[in-house]
Amino acid sequence: MSDLDLDELAGELAEFAPAAKKHATYTPREERIIAGFEDIERFFEEHGHLPQHGEARDIFERLYAVRLDRLRALEDCRTLLASFDKHGLLGRVEIQSEEVELDADDLMAELAGLGEDGDDITQLRHVRSAEDKRAAEDIARREKCADFDTFQPLFKKVKDELADNTRVTRPFELKAEIRPGAFFIVGGQIAYVAEMAEIFTNPQGRTDARLRVIFDNGTESGMLMRSLQRQLNEDDAGRRITEPVAGPLFADRAEDGETETGTIYVLRSRSDHPVVAEHREIMHKIGVTSGAVESRISGAEKSSTYLLAGVDVVATYKVYGVNCQKLEALIHKVFAAAQLNLSIPDRFGHMVKPREWFLVPLAVVNEAVERIRDRSILDYRYDPQSGQLEQMGR
């Protein structure tokens, strides 16, 4: 190979340089087609399948199916959308639209509100609200629970415990509250999370998991965790059902003369430190705050207290009428034998030893909270050897 100076080398490489991108401009019709295709992509990402035809399908899914057929059939649409088709939807199946006579503009008119400017595709008429549509979709996807006899006693027990205030309901707050064994009230029904598959990252970069949710009317759904989270957030009456409680400390509301004083929170670190990576599933920061947990962990990446890394909130518990500092000190005393002994450099290179991090399974933290509820926690300490709370003096 001959030697090249820098100028010659630059000239050689110039042939392979990508052409400068030009800012694309689209006609109003093309913009509507692109926006309509993005609706189809969102449907595919949320439901995991292409929109389908059929009288039993939701009106939006049927319209998306017609729209997709027409976009596949029109060469100019396929050309326009080629760079937007990140999931290969345009070529996923054979074109089948013989009975459909709508072109792309006609189809958009079906969805358009036809307001004063005639082009507002975000305003719909003669259709249900998005909230009603989503609720109907989820109900339509439910099927009869073949082994409901197994779960029926659980629902009866929960209803009895709600009636005698052994359990209470609270507003849904965090995705971390959705876990196997949890009960919720959504759409006027009690829902039980029976199973949770392996957590994965969806196309939007967010964690999700497939659930098996059993409803007290004898149906079940294989919905995603984020779908249940969305339903609970959108339902004004949506609630989570607590574990059995005893005493006013964890009551649904403060007793007379008491005020809500804080939250016990359990965090998990995203740090790539070898020790953290090895023990991530059982390594938790446990604390109590009188403010919002979100405010407490803001800027975690810059604080050695949080191992100079982001954190995930894996559990929270509301507390009433207690001294937060004393409660936190008690919890740390219970888990003192499992406190993490780790030193890391702070932003300035000084070695620091973060506190409040413990090598303890989340299930044991939940047990400790239950013992705080019945005040028996004073007699218990965590034993790292057995991995359990042990009663002192035994």
Secondary structure by P-SEA (a helix, b strand, c coil): cccccaaaaaaaaccccccccccccccaaaaaaaaaaaaaaaaaaaccccccccccccaaaaaaaaaaaaaaacaaaaaaaccccccccccccccccccccccaaaaaaaaccccccccccccccccccaaaaaaaaaaaaccccccccccaaaaaaaaaaaaacccccccccccccccccbbbbcccbbbbbccccbbbbccccbbbbbbbccccccccccccaaaaaaaaaacccbbbbbcccccccccccccccccccccbbbbbbcccccccccccccbbbbbcccccccccccccccccccccbbbbbcbbbbbccccaaaaaaaaaaaacccccbbbbbccccbbbbbcccccccaaaaaaaaaaaaacccccbbbbccccccccccc
